[in-house]
Amino acid sequence: MDTVVRVDTSGALCPVPILEIAKVMRRLAAGALVELISTDRGLEADLPAWCEATGHVLVRLERRGTSYVGWVRKAG
């Protein structure tokens, strides 16, 4: 079972969610799984684009009420 690092950026707008996940990713080992929580609907476009640009793997992205939750696996 993966240990998941949770990054909750609820209430923050672009570019904060991406800046925060990028900061966390820098300190994690390859293969680590990060759960990013955001209330910024821009995350639906921003997170997949960021993963494509950085090589990290977008495992899943879903909407939960007013939040967006994405799981990203660090490239290795």
C-alpha positions in Angstrom: 0.0 0.0 0.0 1.3 3.4 -1.0 1.9 6.1 1.6 0.1 9.1 0.2 1.4 12.6 0.8 -1.6 15.0 1.0 -1.3 18.6 -0.2 -4.5 20.6 0.6 -4.6 23.9 -1.2 -8.3 24.5 -0.7 -9.2 28.2 -1.0 -6.0 29.0 -3.0 -6.2 30.0 -6.6 -3.9 29.3 -9.6 -0.9 29.1 -9.6 -0.7 28.1 -5.8 -1.9 24.5 -6.2 0.7 23.7 -8.8 3.4 25.6 -6.9 2.6 23.6 -3.8 2.6 20.2 -5.4 5.9 21.1 -7.2 7.5 22.0 -3.9 6.4 18.7 -2.3 7.5 16.6 -5.3 11.1 18.0 -5.0 11.6 16.3 -1.6 10.0 13.0 -2.4 11.5 9.8 -3.8 10.6 8.5 -7.3 7.4 6.6 -7.2 5.9 8.6 -4.3 2.1 9.3 -4.5 0.8 12.8 -3.8 -2.9 13.6 -3.3 -3.6 17.3 -4.3 -6.8 18.8 -3.1 -8.0 22.1 -4.5 -11.1 24.2 -4.8 -9.8 26.0 -7.9 -11.5 24.5 -11.0 -8.5 25.5 -13.1 -6.9 22.4 -11.6 -8.8 20.3 -14.2 -6.6 21.8 -16.9 -3.5 22.8 -14.9 -2.7 19.5 -13.2 -2.7 17.3 -16.4 -0.7 20.0 -18.2 1.8 20.2 -15.4 2.2 16.4 -15.3 2.8 16.3 -19.0 5.4 19.0 -18.8 7.2 17.4 -15.8 6.9 13.7 -16.6 5.0 12.9 -13.4 2.1 10.5 -13.8 -1.5 11.7 -13.3 -3.1 8.7 -11.7 -6.5 10.1 -11.3 -8.4 13.4 -11.2 -11.9 13.7 -9.8 -14.4 16.3 -8.6 -15.8 15.9 -5.1 -18.5 18.5 -4.5 -16.7 21.9 -4.7 -13.2 20.3 -4.6 -11.0 18.7 -7.1 -8.7 15.8 -6.0 -5.8 14.6 -8.1 -3.3 11.8 -7.4 0.1 12.2 -9.0 2.9 9.7 -8.9 6.4 11.1 -9.0 8.4 10.2 -12.1 11.5 8.2 -11.5 
